[in-house]
Amino acid sequence: MDGSVRAGTDALPIYCFSHLRWGGVFQRPQHLMSRFARARDVFFIEEPVHGEEARLHMHACPRTGVTVCTPHLPHGAGEAALTAMLDALLADKGPGIAWYYTPATRSWSAHVQWKALAYDIMDELSAFRFARTDLPELERRLIAEADVVFTGGRSLFEAKKHLHGNIHCFPSGVDRAHFAQALAGLPDPADQHPIARPRLGYFGVIDERLDLDLLRAIAEAKPDWQVVMVGPVVKVSEEELPKAANIHWLGGRDYKELPGFLANWDVALMPFALNEATRFISPTKAPEYLAGGKPVVSTPVADVVSRYEGLEAVQVAGSAEAFVAACERALRWEKLPDQAKVDAMLEAMSWDGIHAAMAALVHRAAARKGTAAPALRVVPSKAADYLVVGAGFAGSVMAERIASAGHRVLVVDRRQHIAGNAYDHHDAAGVLIHRFGPHIFHTNSDEVLAYLSRFTQWRPYEHRVLAEVEGQMLPMPINRTTLEKLFNVTLADEAAAQQFLDGLAEPAGEIRTAKDFVISAVGKRLYELFFEGYTRKQWGLDPSELDKSVTARVPTRTSLDDRYFTDKHQCMPLHGFTRMFENMLDHRNITAMVGVDFNEVPRGEFGHVIYTGPVDAYFGHRYGALPYRSLRFEHETVDQEWVQPVATVNQPSAAVPFTRTTEFKHLTGQQHRKSSLCREFPTAEGEPYYPIPNPANAALFKKYEALADAEKGVTFLGRLGTYRYMNMDQVVGQALATARRLLPAQQGGGSARTAIQVAAPEKA
């Protein structure tokens, strides 16, 4: 070995294996490793250089402190030489955390007992030109061995999320201060200065991911426009590059020079081809261009479309003609449109925040392997005013309200996602599903609907349920149709139906239990067919042991109305619940971190805590655990368009182990040739879903409620925090009311968020 190594720190070193050269385009690996290097040794191990004697050349990057390691190998040398170099490096510094950007290096580093192994997937490398044919298999093995997996964009995440249980999406950020230098009007670089205006510019790697035919078409359509291309040419030959008097290939430039080029462009381009190599890319250029004050015109790469939807400053065009037209529009703008939205978006895309979140997850991975790794701070360096525990409805609404009042908020959730039990995502077949069972939005509150409409558009939806009883599919709740089919009678109107029900009812003296309530209203026959078995399965108790409120939620009707709910507003988020939560938390004052347990956060740094987790867990189960009922979800994707006539089919019979089956496409309105079903199996163990309502549990909760009332600086709310069953709209209403009490000065405060189109709800 040669070269010098920066003095070590107490933190574990990181060994980063990359397919990219450190001195190339400054992008995701460079941004993240530079930040890790502020507190630990980072060794950036490049792919080998061939043709010299075997040695590991090492030099410290003067700007970042990262130690760049370049293996030099004689021609014909095998991987044993690379293994020997790595072993020598580890003998000097000791094993630490492995961070991979390419699976190709795993074969000669797999023997090391890493303290943690992270795989950051920034591209689908197997789709690149000249890629090794064994990359898919090598990646499969690396993902299986990794302790934590990251993806650089949403499309990659959706494609890989089923491969690992600890995978997280972190789209690339922006070094805003660096590119904002362009706003100050930097001098024109010498080789760009002679080029006429208007200038349409691009910086980045020039390879098979660019649509060279599109560049040629732009140059031909607008000979007075100047297309400026800044970046190294990789994997494409000079002969493939379009030649024209108004296309200028300026070659690679140092990262620090890029703002100077950007400052003197009129429009910034992302002319990506739509091919296998770009199917999963999440370009970093758009936020860099926007930070420099330039409008962006891009081809419809999936992650660009999803990430910048509704932001006028980023124009997306699918053909050469449309691309030219979009550039013409951008050239007419005197200033960047949607500047407030752009500012808010860029504020939320800092590399510092992304690094902090990824560092916390890596530390958790190391901790699970039993290392004594020094804790990486979970809390960003800029402490928040409020800590919100839980990113479901209660926590997210509180976070948004507090942030909109001008306070900084840190939201943590121990799960690997936001949205709580309302979390939805696409399964492996591309069908949108609710991971934790069906969630149907309905409310009579205009206030709740108006509030949520700030974060989503809606599609009308009225939920319908059938119960499979005695070989028939009957409407539930029980209505006139149910009675007519079950008892083979004709009931002319509601009065006749009520008279029939009165004949079945067996009134009791005092109604205290769920069993009393049902039998008193509809009699023993309907109780046994529709309620007894279902309730025993759902709650693990006989209805006689449960409070009457359990069955009181399911009414009996004398009309033909077969809707499950009768609320004034019944609708579903147009793009799903998770998207709605993303929009809600998309605020410059909010930092949201998933996979982080409440107990990992130093609470003394916050002025107030909003706690939406189980209240008994907060107090260490001092009086014993509060009983909950849980569920196990069995998801199945089937190769047919539709399976059920309605969204949910109940199975009241005790002989059937599950309570209901839901077909999600009814809820979401998605058009897909396949469908996805979810069966629910109630269990005594697992995630706490339903507080069990009976007198003994109510008395136990009263003890915890007294502790919660006495706890200073903490507000408890939500289903788990207040130990009571609430619908989604009730949780939102509770959070809005709590925020008003907590923030009396904040009345109708505005929010600052990124570009999200929010339309008025469709009439339901």
JOSULPE-V809038 format. One record per residue. N is the residue number from 1. RES is the residue in one letter. PSI is psi in degrees with one decimal (999 if undefined). Layout:
BEGIN
N;RES;PSI
N;RES;PSI
END
This chain:
BEGIN
1;M;151.1
2;D;172.5
3;G;174.0
4;S;155.0
5;V;135.2
6;R;147.8
7;A;141.1
8;G;169.4
9;T;179.5
10;D;-21.1
11;A;156.7
12;L;139.4
13;P;156.6
14;I;132.2
15;Y;108.7
16;C;119.5
17;F;116.2
18;S;147.4
19;H;-9.2
20;L;149.4
21;R;139.4
22;W;-37.9
23;G;4.0
24;G;-149.9
25;V;131.3
26;F;106.8
27;Q;-151.4
28;R;-53.5
29;P;-41.6
30;Q;-42.6
31;H;-47.3
32;L;-46.9
33;M;-32.2
34;S;-38.4
35;R;-37.8
36;F;-34.8
37;A;-11.0
38;R;-22.6
39;A;3.0
40;R;165.4
41;D;134.7
42;V;125.1
43;F;112.5
44;F;105.6
45;I;112.4
46;E;170.4
47;E;151.8
48;P;154.6
49;V;132.7
50;H;152.9
51;G;-3.5
52;E;-179.8
53;E;156.5
54;A;118.3
55;R;159.1
56;L;108.1
57;H;129.3
58;M;135.7
59;H;147.0
60;A;129.0
61;C;118.8
62;P;-24.4
63;R;-31.4
64;T;-20.1
65;G;-2.4
66;V;136.6
67;T;115.9
68;V;125.1
69;C;117.3
70;T;109.6
71;P;134.2
72;H;127.1
73;L;141.2
74;P;154.6
75;H;134.6
76;G;-8.0
77;A;141.4
78;G;-172.3
79;E;-14.9
80;A;-34.6
81;A;-37.2
82;L;-42.0
83;T;-41.4
84;A;-41.1
85;M;-43.6
86;L;-43.1
87;D;-39.1
88;A;-39.0
89;L;-43.1
90;L;-33.5
91;A;-30.7
92;D;-44.1
93;K;-18.5
94;G;151.8
95;P;153.8
96;G;-132.8
97;I;130.2
98;A;134.0
99;W;112.6
100;Y;137.4
101;Y;-10.5
102;T;136.8
103;P;-10.2
104;A;-22.8
105;T;-5.0
106;R;-31.6
107;S;-31.0
108;W;11.8
109;S;3.0
110;A;-18.2
111;H;-13.2
112;V;137.3
113;Q;83.1
114;W;147.5
115;K;-30.2
116;A;151.9
117;L;117.8
118;A;138.2
119;Y;115.1
120;D;105.5
121;I;103.4
122;M;-16.2
123;D;159.9
124;E;85.9
125;L;-30.2
126;S;-17.9
127;A;-4.3
128;F;156.4
129;R;137.5
130;F;19.0
131;A;148.9
132;R;139.4
133;T;-18.9
134;D;5.6
135;L;-42.4
136;P;-41.8
137;E;-40.3
138;L;-39.7
139;E;-40.2
140;R;-43.2
141;R;-40.8
142;L;-42.3
143;I;-41.0
144;A;-31.9
145;E;-15.5
146;A;149.1
147;D;-29.3
148;V;142.0
149;V;136.4
150;F;152.5
151;T;148.7
152;G;6.4
153;G;164.6
154;R;-40.9
155;S;-43.2
156;L;-41.4
157;F;-46.6
158;E;-33.0
159;A;-26.0
160;K;-11.6
161;K;-25.2
162;H;-4.7
163;L;-12.0
164;H;145.3
165;G;-8.2
166;N;64.9
167;I;140.0
168;H;142.6
169;C;121.3
170;F;85.7
171;P;149.3
172;S;153.5
173;G;-156.7
174;V;139.2
175;D;81.7
176;R;-43.8
177;A;-35.9
178;H;-49.9
179;F;-20.3
180;A;-12.5
181;Q;-27.5
182;A;-24.5
183;L;-21.1
184;A;-0.6
185;G;61.4
186;L;155.8
187;P;148.0
188;D;128.2
189;P;149.3
190;A;-43.1
191;D;-9.5
192;Q;-22.9
193;H;-39.2
194;P;-12.0
195;I;133.9
196;A;173.3
197;R;158.2
198;P;152.6
199;R;132.3
200;L;114.9
201;G;157.6
202;Y;135.9
203;F;144.0
204;G;-177.4
205;V;137.8
206;I;104.4
207;D;-160.2
208;E;-7.8
209;R;-12.2
210;L;145.2
211;D;90.4
212;L;-32.0
213;D;-34.8
214;L;-42.9
215;L;-42.3
216;R;-42.3
217;A;-38.2
218;I;-45.9
219;A;-37.5
220;E;-38.9
221;A;-32.0
222;K;78.6
223;P;-17.8
224;D;-8.3
225;W;146.1
226;Q;121.6
227;V;117.1
228;V;120.1
229;M;114.1
230;V;118.7
231;G;160.3
232;P;144.0
233;V;121.1
234;V;130.7
235;K;5.9
236;V;146.8
237;S;160.1
238;E;-32.6
239;E;-26.6
240;E;-19.1
241;L;132.0
242;P;136.9
243;K;126.4
244;A;155.4
245;A;-23.9
246;N;17.7
247;I;126.3
248;H;114.7
249;W;105.5
250;L;-3.6
251;G;-179.8
252;G;152.1
253;R;155.6
254;D;149.9
255;Y;-39.6
256;K;-18.3
257;E;-16.8
258;L;-40.8
259;P;-31.5
260;G;-41.8
261;F;-47.7
262;L;-40.5
263;A;-24.6
264;N;24.8
265;W;163.4
266;D;-33.8
267;V;142.3
268;A;139.6
269;L;146.9
270;M;77.1
271;P;62.5
272;F;142.2
273;A;154.2
274;L;90.8
275;N;-175.4
276;E;-32.1
277;A;-22.4
278;T;3.3
279;R;-35.5
280;F;9.7
281;I;150.1
282;S;85.5
283;P;138.3
284;T;-9.9
285;K;-36.9
286;A;-51.7
287;P;-30.0
288;E;-44.0
289;Y;-45.6
290;L;-37.5
291;A;-29.0
292;G;4.9
293;G;18.0
294;K;138.6
295;P;152.1
296;V;136.9
297;V;126.4
298;S;155.6
299;T;163.3
300;P;59.4
301;V;139.0
302;A;-47.9
303;D;-25.9
304;V;-44.6
305;V;-47.2
306;S;-35.3
307;R;-31.4
308;Y;19.2
309;E;128.1
310;G;-3.4
311;L;110.1
312;E;-29.0
313;A;-18.1
314;V;104.9
315;Q;135.7
316;V;130.1
317;A;136.6
318;G;-3.1
319;S;165.9
320;A;-41.1
321;E;-44.2
322;A;-34.9
323;F;-44.8
324;V;-42.1
325;A;-39.5
326;A;-38.9
327;C;-39.1
328;E;-42.4
329;R;-45.7
330;A;-35.9
331;L;-24.2
332;R;-15.7
333;W;131.0
334;E;-26.9
335;K;163.2
336;L;125.7
337;P;162.1
338;D;37.5
339;Q;-38.6
340;A;-41.0
341;K;-41.3
342;V;-46.0
343;D;-44.9
344;A;-40.4
345;M;-46.3
346;L;-34.8
347;E;-34.2
348;A;0.9
349;M;29.6
350;S;142.1
351;W;-30.1
352;D;-44.1
353;G;-41.1
354;I;-44.2
355;H;-44.4
356;A;-42.6
357;A;-42.8
358;M;-38.5
359;A;-40.8
360;A;-40.7
361;L;-37.4
362;V;-40.3
363;H;-42.0
364;R;-40.0
365;A;-41.9
366;A;-39.2
367;A;-36.5
368;R;-26.3
369;K;5.0
370;G;22.7
371;T;165.0
372;A;40.7
373;A;131.9
374;P;138.3
375;A;128.4
376;L;131.2
377;R;127.2
378;V;-36.6
379;V;132.5
380;P;157.0
381;S;-28.6
382;K;97.6
383;A;150.4
384;A;161.9
385;D;-35.1
386;Y;144.0
387;L;125.1
388;V;122.9
389;V;111.7
390;G;128.0
391;A;30.0
392;G;-157.8
393;F;-49.9
394;A;-50.2
395;G;-41.8
396;S;-40.4
397;V;-44.5
398;M;-43.2
399;A;-44.6
400;E;-42.4
401;R;-43.4
402;I;-42.6
403;A;-38.6
404;S;-17.9
405;A;2.8
406;G;9.5
407;H;149.7
408;R;136.8
409;V;134.1
410;L;123.0
411;V;127.4
412;V;145.9
413;D;132.5
414;R;-21.5
415;R;170.5
416;Q;21.2
417;H;164.6
418;I;-178.3
419;A;-1.3
420;G;-138.2
421;N;-10.8
422;A;2.9
423;Y;126.9
424;D;154.8
425;H;167.8
426;H;134.5
427;D;-174.5
428;A;-25.6
429;A;-4.3
430;G;11.8
431;V;132.1
432;L;122.4
433;I;159.3
434;H;112.4
435;R;-34.4
436;F;40.8
437;G;166.9
438;P;136.1
439;H;117.6
440;I;123.0
441;F;130.9
442;H;144.1
443;T;153.4
444;N;0.1
445;S;115.3
446;D;-35.5
447;E;-45.1
448;V;-45.1
449;L;-43.5
450;A;-39.5
451;Y;-50.7
452;L;-25.3
453;S;-10.9
454;R;-17.0
455;F;-1.5
456;T;153.9
457;Q;167.4
458;W;156.0
459;R;135.8
460;P;137.9
461;Y;126.9
462;E;120.6
463;H;137.7
464;R;141.8
465;V;137.8
466;L;146.4
467;A;132.8
468;E;106.3
469;V;124.5
470;E;43.7
471;G;3.6
472;Q;156.1
473;M;107.7
474;L;143.2
475;P;142.5
476;M;126.9
477;P;159.2
478;I;129.0
479;N;-169.3
480;R;-38.4
481;T;-41.0
482;T;-47.2
483;L;-43.2
484;E;-43.8
485;K;-40.9
486;L;-41.6
487;F;2.5
488;N;52.8
489;V;164.8
490;T;123.3
491;L;113.5
492;A;-35.1
493;D;-173.5
494;E;-34.1
495;A;-41.4
496;A;-39.4
497;A;-40.8
498;Q;-40.6
499;Q;-38.9
500;F;-44.2
501;L;-39.5
502;D;-32.9
503;G;-25.6
504;L;-29.7
505;A;149.0
506;E;80.2
507;P;138.5
508;A;164.8
509;G;-75.4
510;E;126.6
511;I;108.6
512;R;-34.1
513;T;169.2
514;A;-36.2
515;K;-45.7
516;D;-43.7
517;F;-47.1
518;V;-47.9
519;I;-37.2
520;S;-30.7
521;A;-39.9
522;V;-2.1
523;G;170.4
524;K;-36.6
525;R;-51.7
526;L;-34.3
527;Y;-47.8
528;E;-36.8
529;L;-41.2
530;F;-28.5
531;F;-40.7
532;E;-56.4
533;G;-42.8
534;Y;-45.3
535;T;-40.6
536;R;-42.1
537;K;-45.7
538;Q;-40.8
539;W;-11.2
540;G;15.8
541;L;154.8
542;D;145.2
543;P;-24.3
544;S;-12.2
545;E;2.1
546;L;152.9
547;D;149.8
548;K;-20.3
549;S;-22.6
550;V;-48.5
551;T;-16.0
552;A;-20.6
553;R;-16.8
554;V;102.3
555;P;169.0
556;T;134.1
557;R;152.6
558;T;-3.0
559;S;-177.3
560;L;4.6
561;D;115.4
562;D;13.2
563;R;142.7
564;Y;-36.4
565;F;153.2
566;T;15.2
567;D;155.5
568;K;-38.3
569;H;121.2
570;Q;114.9
571;C;167.8
572;M;145.1
573;P;129.1
574;L;-40.1
575;H;16.4
576;G;163.0
577;F;-41.4
578;T;-42.1
579;R;-39.6
580;M;-42.6
581;F;-38.9
582;E;-43.9
583;N;-38.1
584;M;-39.7
585;L;-0.9
586;D;76.1
587;H;142.1
588;R;-18.3
589;N;2.3
590;I;130.5
591;T;119.6
592;A;130.2
593;M;123.4
594;V;164.1
595;G;22.2
596;V;122.3
597;D;145.0
598;F;-37.9
599;N;-11.0
600;E;-8.2
601;V;127.3
602;P;105.7
603;R;-22.9
604;G;-12.4
605;E;1.7
606;F;145.0
607;G;-30.4
608;H;149.6
609;V;132.3
610;I;116.5
611;Y;118.2
612;T;11.4
613;G;-175.1
614;P;125.9
615;V;-34.2
616;D;-34.1
617;A;-37.0
618;Y;-39.3
619;F;22.5
620;G;28.5
621;H;44.7
622;R;-38.2
623;Y;13.8
624;G;162.8
625;A;136.9
626;L;131.7
627;P;136.1
628;Y;158.2
629;R;140.0
630;S;178.9
631;L;147.3
632;R;130.8
633;F;128.3
634;E;107.7
635;H;140.6
636;E;128.6
637;T;130.4
638;V;149.5
639;D;56.3
640;Q;154.7
641;E;-41.8
642;W;148.4
643;V;-45.2
644;Q;151.8
645;P;-22.5
646;V;173.2
647;A;-43.0
648;T;135.0
649;V;119.2
650;N;149.8
651;Q;86.2
652;P;-20.3
653;S;135.8
654;A;-17.3
655;A;-17.3
656;V;124.5
657;P;-20.5
658;F;161.3
659;T;-34.3
660;R;159.9
661;T;130.9
662;T;135.1
663;E;111.7
664;F;-27.1
665;K;-26.2
666;H;-39.6
667;L;-42.6
668;T;-21.6
669;G;10.0
670;Q;140.9
671;Q;119.6
672;H;144.5
673;R;-16.4
674;K;170.1
675;S;162.3
676;S;132.2
677;L;154.5
678;C;123.9
679;R;140.5
680;E;124.7
681;F;106.5
682;P;143.0
683;T;161.2
684;A;-25.4
685;E;151.7
686;G;-161.4
687;E;140.6
688;P;108.4
689;Y;-50.2
690;Y;116.1
691;P;135.6
692;I;113.0
693;P;103.5
694;N;166.7
695;P;-39.4
696;A;-42.7
697;N;-34.8
698;A;-38.4
699;A;-39.6
700;L;-41.1
701;F;-35.4
702;K;-34.3
703;K;-43.4
704;Y;-33.3
705;E;-37.5
706;A;-40.4
707;L;-42.5
708;A;-40.9
709;D;-30.0
710;A;-8.7
711;E;114.8
712;K;141.3
713;G;11.7
714;V;133.8
715;T;126.9
716;F;133.5
717;L;174.9
718;G;175.1
719;R;-48.7
720;L;-35.6
721;G;-23.7
722;T;6.0
723;Y;58.1
724;R;148.6
725;Y;130.2
726;M;142.7
727;N;167.3
728;M;-44.3
729;D;-31.8
730;Q;-37.7
731;V;-42.8
732;V;-45.3
733;G;-41.3
734;Q;-43.3
735;A;-41.2
736;L;-42.1
737;A;-40.5
738;T;-41.4
739;A;-37.9
740;R;-38.3
741;R;-37.5
742;L;-31.0
743;L;67.9
744;P;-25.0
745;A;-14.3
746;Q;100.5
747;Q;106.5
748;G;28.9
749;G;143.9
750;G;163.0
751;S;159.5
752;A;111.0
753;R;174.8
754;T;-172.7
755;A;97.0
756;I;126.0
757;Q;120.4
758;V;117.9
759;A;161.9
760;A;148.2
761;P;144.7
762;E;148.2
763;K;126.4
764;A;999
END
